[in-house]
Amino acid sequence: MKQLLLVVDYQRDFVDGALGFAGAEALDGPIARRIARARDEGWDVAFTLDTHNDNYLDTQEGRKLPVSHCILNSDGWQLYGQTGQALRRETDMVICKPTFPSLWLGNWLKQQGYDAVELCGLVSHICVLSNAVMVKAALPEAEITVDAALTASYDPVLHEKALDVLEGLQINVPGRTDAT
């Protein structure tokens, strides 16, 4: 069985930087431990990095979200904490993406033939959700999981709605504390 752990945008700007929020830092240890366990179990590991250029504020996203963040090679663009230290550049796929989901990711996944993909990271109702949809489109027969304990949002209501949508898309969502 070919399996992938996809760590979505667990970058400094989303944890304690320009778009950081309380509670995001608490995911660091659990995500780093999940990476280690995935490797021990023979899974592949990949990371997405929200990646913008200096002209971010002139882009459509920048006009709608006028907060410069994840500028290529800036401190805020770097992976956060233990999760960043877990990156193995020689073996892990790193996907820089200029917007919420990555079409490149979807196309790459179609060629890889994964049987299972688990996503974790930030932000649950934006990049995690949209990339989970890309995974589902690329690998419709794969078992797809988003562990609710390994993702979060600055908005608890949108976070729960995102988890509901993921379940509606036949994506496994273990770790929910809300019994809805």
PAZAPA-4460 file (N, C-alpha, C; in steps of 0.05 Angstrom, whole numbers, plus 32768, in hexadecimal, padded with zeros to 4 digits):
% residues 180
    n_x    n_y    n_z   ca_x   ca_y   ca_z    c_x    c_y    c_z   seq   type   mol
   8011   7FE8   8000   8000   8000   8000   8012   8019   8000     1      M     A
   800D   802A   7FED   801D   8043   7FEA   800E   805A   7FF8     2      K     A
   801C   8067   800C   800F   807B   801D   801F   8095   801E     3      Q     A
   8011   80AB   8020   801D   80C5   8021   8011   80D6   8038     4      L     A
   8023   80E3   8047   801B   80F7   805A   8021   8112   804E     5      L     A
   800D   8123   804B   8010   813D   803E   800C   8152   8054     6      L     A
   8021   8160   805A   8021   8176   806D   801C   8190   805F     7      V     A
   8005   819C   8064   7FFC   81B4   8055   8003   81CD   8064     8      V     A
   8014   81DD   8058   8019   81FA   8060   801D   81FE   807E     9      D     A
   802C   81EC   808B   8032   81F1   80A8   804A   8203   80A9    10      Y     A
   8045   821C   80A2   805A   8230   809F   8058   8245   80B5    11      Q     A
   806F   8252   80BA   8070   8266   80CF   805A   827C   80CD    12      R     A
   8055   8286   80B5   8041   829B   80B3   8025   8292   80BB    13      D     A
   801F   8278   80B9   8005   826E   80C1   8004   8266   80DF    14      F     A
   801B   8264   80EB   801C   825B   8107   8020   8273   8119    15      V     A
   8036   8282   8116   803B   8299   8128   8043   82B2   8119    16      D     A
   803E   82B2   80FF   8046   82C8   80EE   802E   82D9   80E5    17      G     A
   802F   82E3   80CD   801C   82F7   80C3   7FFF   82ED   80C5    18      A     A
   7FFA   82D3   80C1   7FDF   82C8   80C3   7FDC   82B3   80D9    19      L     A
   7FEE   82B4   80EC   7FEE   82A1   8102   7FD6   82A4   8114    20      G     A
   7FD0   828F   8122   7FB9   8290   8134   7FBE   827E   814C    21      F     A
   7FB1   8284   8162   7FB4   8275   817B   7FAC   8258   8176    22      A     A
   7FBC   8246   817F   7FB7   8229   817D   7FC6   821C   8166    23      G     A
   7FCE   822B   8152   7FDC   8220   813B   7FF7   8213   8144    24      A     A
   8004   8220   8157   801E   8215   8160   801B   81FA   816E    25      E     A
   8004   81F5   8179   7FFF   81DC   8188   8000   81C4   8175    26      A     A
   7FFD   81C8   815B   7FFD   81B2   8148   801A   81A9   8141    27      L     A
   802E   81B8   8148   8049   81B3   8140   8053   8198   8149    28      D     A
   8053   8192   8163   805C   8179   816D   804C   8161   8161    29      G     A
   8031   8163   8162   8022   814D   8157   8027   8148   8139    30      P     A
   802A   815D   8129   8030   8159   810D   804C   814D   8109    31      I     A
   805F   8157   8118   807A   814B   8116   807A   812E   811E    32      A     A
   806B   8127   8133   8069   810A   813B   805B   80FA   8125    33      R     A
   8047   8106   8118   8039   80F7   8103   804C   80F2   80EB    34      R     A
   805D   8106   80E5   8070   8102   80D0   8083   80EB   80D7    35      I     A
   808D   80EB   80EF   809F   80D5   80F8   8092   80BA   80F6    36      A     A
   8079   80B9   80FF   806A   809F   80FE   8065   8096   80E1    37      R     A
   805E   80AA   80D0   805A   80A3   80B4   8073   8097   80A8    38      A     A
   808A   80A4   80AD   80A3   8099   80A3   80A9   807D   80AD    39      R     A
   80A4   807A   80C7   80A9   805F   80D3   8097   804A   80C6    40      D     A
   8080   8052   80BD   806D   803F   80B0   8071   803D   8092    41      E     A
   8086   804B   8087   808C   8049   806B   807D   805B   8059    42      G     A
   8070   806F   8064   8061   8083   8054   8075   8097   8047    43      W     A
   806D   80A2   8031   807A   80B9   8025   806F   80D2   8034    44      D     A
   807F   80E7   8034   8077   8100   8040   807C   8117   802C    45      V     A
   8068   8128   802A   806A   8140   8018   8060   8158   8027    46      A     A
   8069   816F   801F   8061   8188   802C   8058   819C   8016    47      F     A
   8043   81AA   801C   803C   81C1   800B   8045   81DB   8019    48      T     A
   804D   81EE   800A   8055   8208   8014   8046   821E   8006    49      L     A
   8036   822D   8014   8029   8244   8009   8040   8256   8001    50      D     A
   8041   825F   7FE8   8058   826E   7FDE   804F   8286   7FCD    51      T     A
   8057   829D   7FD6   8050   82B6   7FC8   806A   82C6   7FC1    52      H     A
   8067   82D8   7FAF   807D   82EA   7FA7   8078   8305   7FB4    53      N     A
   808B   8317   7FB0   808A   8332   7FBB   8071   8341   7FB1    54      D     A
   8066   8339   7F9A   804F   8348   7F8F   8034   833C   7F9A    55      N     A
   8035   832D   7FB0   801D   8320   7FBA   8005   8333   7FBC    56      Y     A
   8009   834B   7FC7   7FF3   835D   7FCB   7FE6   8366   7FB0    57      L     A
   7FF3   8362   7F9A   7FE8   8368   7F80   7FDA   8351   7F73    58      D     A
   7FDA   833A   7F80   7FCC   8323   7F75   7FAF   8323   7F7E    59      T     A
   7F9E   8312   7F71   7F82   8310   7F7A   7F80   8308   7F97    60      Q     A
   7F8F   82F4   7F9F   7F8E   82EC   7FBB   7F97   8303   7FCD    61      E     A
   7FAC   8311   7FC5   7FB6   8327   7FD6   7FA3   833E   7FD8    62      G     A
   7F93   8342   7FC4   7F7F   8357   7FC5   7F68   834F   7FD8    63      R     A
   7F62   8335   7FD9   7F4C   832B   7FEA   7F56   8325   8007    64      K     A
   7F6F   831F   8009   7F7C   831A   8023   7F95   832A   8024    65      L     A
   7F93   8344   802B   7FAA   8357   8029   7FBD   8354   8040    66      P     A
   7FC8   833C   8044   7FDC   8338   8059   7FF3   8328   804B    67      V     A
   8009   8335   8048   8020   8328   803B   8028   8310   804D    68      S     A
   802B   82F9   8041   8033   82E1   8050   8040   82CD   803E    69      H     A
   8050   82BB   804A   805D   82A5   803B   806B   82AF   8022    70      C     A
   8079   82C5   8024   8089   82CF   800E   80A1   82BD   800B    71      I     A
   80A5   82B3   7FF3   80BA   82A0   7FEC   80D4   82A7   7FFB    72      L     A
   80DF   8294   8009   80F9   8296   8018   80F8   82A8   8030    73      N     A
   80E1   82B3   8037   80E0   82C3   8050   80DE   82B1   8068    74      S     A
   80E2   82BC   8080   80DF   82AC   8098   80C3   82A0   809A    75      D     A
   80AE   82AF   8093   8093   82A6   8095   808C   8290   8082    76      G     A
   809C   828D   806D   8098   8278   8059   80A2   825D   8062    77      W     A
   80B4   825D   8076   80C1   8244   807F   80AD   8233   808F    78      Q     A
   80B2   8219   808E   80A2   8207   809F   80A7   820E   80BC    79      L     A
   8093   8208   80CD   8095   8210   80E9   80A0   81F9   80FA    80      Y     A
   80B1   8201   810D   80BA   81F0   8123   80C3   81D4   811D    81      G     A
   80BA   81C1   812E   80C2   81A5   812B   80B9   819A   8110    82      Q     A
   80A3   81A3   8106   8099   819A   80EC   80AD   81A2   80D6    83      T     A
   80B8   81BA   80D7   80CC   81C2   80C4   80E5   81B2   80C7    84      G     A
   80ED   81AB   80DF   8105   819B   80E4   8101   817E   80D9    85      Q     A
   80E8   8175   80D7   80E3   815A   80CE   80E5   8157   80AF    86      A     A
   80E6   816E   80A1   80E8   816D   8084   8103   8160   807C    87      L     A
   8101   814D   8069   8119   8140   805E   811A   8148   8040    88      R     A
   812A   815C   803B   812B   8167   801F   8133   8152   800B    89      R     A
   8143   813F   8013   814D   812B   8000   8137   8117   7FF8    90      E     A
   8122   8114   8008   810D   8100   8001   80F1   810B   8000    91      T     A
   80EB   8120   800E   80D0   812A   800F   80CA   813C   7FF8    92      D     A
   80B2   8139   7FED   80A9   814B   7FD8   80A0   8165   7FE5    93      M     A
   80A9   817C   7FDA   80A1   8196   7FE4   8094   81A4   7FCC    94      V     A
   807B   81AD   7FD1   806B   81B9   7FBB   8065   81D6   7FC3    95      I     A
   8071   81E8   7FB4   806B   8205   7FB8   8052   820B   7FA8    96      C     A
   803F   8218   7FB5   8026   821E   7FA7   801E   823B   7FAB    97      K     A
   8015   8248   7F95   800F   8265   7F97   7FF3   826B   7FA0    98      P     A
   7FE3   8256   7FA4   7FC7   825B   7FAC   7FBF   8244   7FBF    99      T     A
   7FA6   8243   7FC6   7F9C   8231   7FDB   7FA1   8213   7FD4   100      F     A
   7F95   8209   7FBE   7F9C   81ED   7FB6   7FB2   81EE   7FA2   101      P     A
   7FBD   81D6   7F9E   7FD3   81D3   7F8A   7FCA   81C0   7F74   102      S     A
   7FC7   81CB   7F5C   7FC1   81BA   7F44   7FD9   81A8   7F3F   103      L     A
   7FF1   81B3   7F43   8009   81A3   7F3F   8008   818A   7F51   104      W     A
   8000   818E   7F6A   7FFD   8177   7F7C   7FEA   8162   7F71   105      L     A
   7FD3   816B   7F67   7FC0   8158   7F5C   7FCB   8148   7F45   106      G     A
   7FD9   8156   7F33   7FE5   8149   7F1C   7FFB   8135   7F24   107      N     A
   800B   813D   7F37   8020   812C   7F41   8015   8113   7F4F   108      W     A
   8000   8117   7F5F   7FF4   8100   7F6D   7FE8   80EC   7F59   109      L     A
   7FDC   80F5   7F43   7FD1   80E3   7F30   7FE6   80CF   7F26   110      K     A
   7FFF   80D8   7F24   8015   80C7   7F1A   8021   80B5   7F30   111      Q     A
   801B   80BB   7F49   8029   80AC   7F5F   801A   8093   7F67   112      Q     A
   8000   8092   7F64   7FF1   807A   7F6A   7FEF   8074   7F88   113      G     A
   7FEC   8088   7F98   7FE9   8083   7FB5   7FCE   8076   7FBB   114      Y     A
   7FCF   8064   7FCE   7FB6   8056   7FD8   7FAA   8065   7FEF   115      D     A
   7FBA   8075   7FFD   7FB0   8084   8014   7FC0   809E   8016   116      A     A
   7FB2   80B4   801C   7FBE   80CE   8020   7FB2   80DA   8039   117      V     A
   7FC3   80E3   804B   7FB9   80F1   8063   7FC4   810D   8062   118      E     A
   7FB2   8121   8068   7FBA   813D   8068   7FB9   8147   8084   119      L     A
   7FCB   815A   808A   7FCB   8169   80A3   7FD7   8184   809E   120      C     A
   7FD4   8197   80B0   7FDF   81B1   80AD   7FCA   81C7   80AF   121      G     A
   7FD0   81DD   80A1   7FC0   81F6   80A3   7FB9   8201   8088   122      L     A
   7FA5   820F   8087   7F8E   8214   8099   7F78   8202   8090   123      V     A
   7F6A   81F6   80A3   7F57   81E0   809D   7F42   81E7   8088   124      S     A
   7F36   81FF   808B   7F20   8205   8078   7F29   8212   805E   125      H     A
   7F43   8215   805B   7F4D   8222   8042   7F5F   820E   8033   126      I     A
   7F79   820E   803B   7F8C   81FE   802C   7F8A   81E0   8031   127      C     A
   7F84   81D7   8049   7F81   81BB   804E   7F68   81B0   803F   128      V     A
   7F52   81BE   8041   7F3A   81B6   8033   7F3E   81B5   8015   129      L     A
   7F49   81CB   800A   7F4B   81CC   7FEC   7F5F   81B8   7FE2   130      S     A
   7F75   81B2   7FF1   7F87   819E   7FE8   7F7D   8182   7FEB   131      N     A
   7F6C   817D   8000   7F5F   8163   8002   7F4D   815E   7FEA   132      A     A
   7F40   8173   7FE1   7F2F   8170   7FC9   7F40   8169   7FB0   133      V     A
   7F58   8175   7FAE   7F6A   816F   7F98   7F73   8151   7F9A   134      M     A
   7F79   8148   7FB3   7F81   812C   7FB6   7F6A   811A   7FAE   135      V     A
   7F52   8120   7FB6   7F3A   8110   7FAF   7F36   810F   7F91   136      K     A
   7F3A   8125   7F83   7F37   8126   7F66   7F4D   8116   7F58   137      A     A
   7F65   8117   7F63   7F7C   8109   7F56   7F7B   80EB   7F5C   138      A     A
   7F71   80E4   7F74   7F72   80C8   7F7D   7F57   80C0   7F88   139      L     A
   7F43   80BE   7F76   7F27   80B9   7F80   7F23   809F   7F90   140      P     A
   7F35   808B   7F8C   7F32   8072   7F9A   7F44   8070   7FB2   141      E     A
   7F54   8084   7FB7   7F66   8083   7FCE   7F57   8089   7FE8   142      A     A
   7F61   807F   7FFE   7F56   8085   8018   7F62   80A0   8021   143      E     A
   7F52   80B4   8024   7F5C   80CF   802B   7F53   80D6   8047   144      I     A
   7F65   80E0   8057   7F60   80E7   8072   7F6A   8103   8079   145      T     A
   7F5B   8111   8089   7F64   812A   8095   7F5F   8127   80B3   146      V     A
   7F74   8123   80C3   7F71   8120   80DF   7F6A   813B   80EC   147      D     A
   7F52   813D   80F7   7F49   8156   8103   7F5B   8160   8119   148      A     A
   7F6A   814E   8126   7F7C   8157   813B   7F96   8163   8130   149      A     A
   7F9B   8161   8116   7FB3   816B   810A   7FAF   8181   80F6   150      L     A
   7F98   818F   80F9   7F92   81A6   80E9   7F82   81BA   80FA   151      T     A
   7F82   81D3   80F2   7F74   81E7   8102   7F6E   81FF   80F0   152      A     A
   7F5F   8212   80FB   7F58   822B   80EE   7F56   8241   8103   153      S     A
   7F59   8259   80F9   7F55   8271   810A   7F38   8275   8110   154      Y     A
   7F26   8267   8102   7F09   8269   8105   7EFE   824E   810C   155      D     A
   7EF7   8249   8125   7EED   822F   812D   7ED3   8226   811F   156      P     A
   7EC2   8239   8117   7EAA   8232   8109   7EB0   8228   80ED   157      V     A
   7EC2   8236   80DF   7ECA   822D   80C4   7EDA   8213   80C5   158      L     A
   7EE9   820F   80DA   7EF8   81F7   80DE   7EE4   81DF   80DF   159      H     A
   7ED0   81E1   80EF   7EBC   81CB   80F2   7EAD   81C7   80D7   160      E     A
   7EA6   81DD   80CA   7E99   81DA   80B0   7EAB   81CC   809C   161      K     A
   7EC4   81D3   809C   7ED7   81C6   808A   7ED8   81A8   808F   162      A     A
   7ED9   81A0   80A8   7EDA   8184   80AF   7EC0   8176   80A5   163      L     A
   7EA9   8184   80A8   7E90   8179   809E   7E91   8175   807F   164      D     A
   7E9C   8189   8071   7E9E   8187   8054   7EB0   8170   804C   165      V     A
   7EC7   816E   805A   7ED9   8158   8054   7ECB   813D   8057   166      L     A
   7EBD   8139   806D   7EAE   8120   8071   7E99   811C   805A   167      E     A
   7E8C   8132   8052   7E79   8130   803C   7E86   8128   8022   168      G     A
   7EA0   812D   801F   7EAF   8125   8007   7EBB   810A   800A   169      L     A
   7EB2   80FB   801E   7EBB   80DF   8023   7ED9   80DF   802A   170      Q     A
   7EE2   80F3   8038   7EFD   80F4   8043   7EFA   80EE   8061   171      I     A
   7F0C   80DC   806B   7F0B   80D4   8087   7F15   80EB   8098   172      N     A
   7F07   80F0   80AE   7F0E   8106   80C0   7F0E   80FC   80DD   173      V     A
   7F22   80EC   80E4   7F24   80E4   8100   7F2E   80FB   8112   174      P     A
   7F2B   80F7   812C   7F36   810B   813E   7F24   8122   8144   175      G     A
   7F0B   8121   813C   7EF8   8137   8142   7EF0   8136   815F   176      R     A
   7EF1   814D   816C   7EE8   814E   8188   7ECA   8155   8189   177      T     A
   7EC0   8160   8173   7EA4   8167   8171   7E95   814E   8166   178      D     A
   7E80   8146   8174   7E72   812E   816C   7E5E   8132   8155   179      A     A
   7E60   8148   8147   7E4D   814D   8131   7E51   813A   811A   180      T     A
***
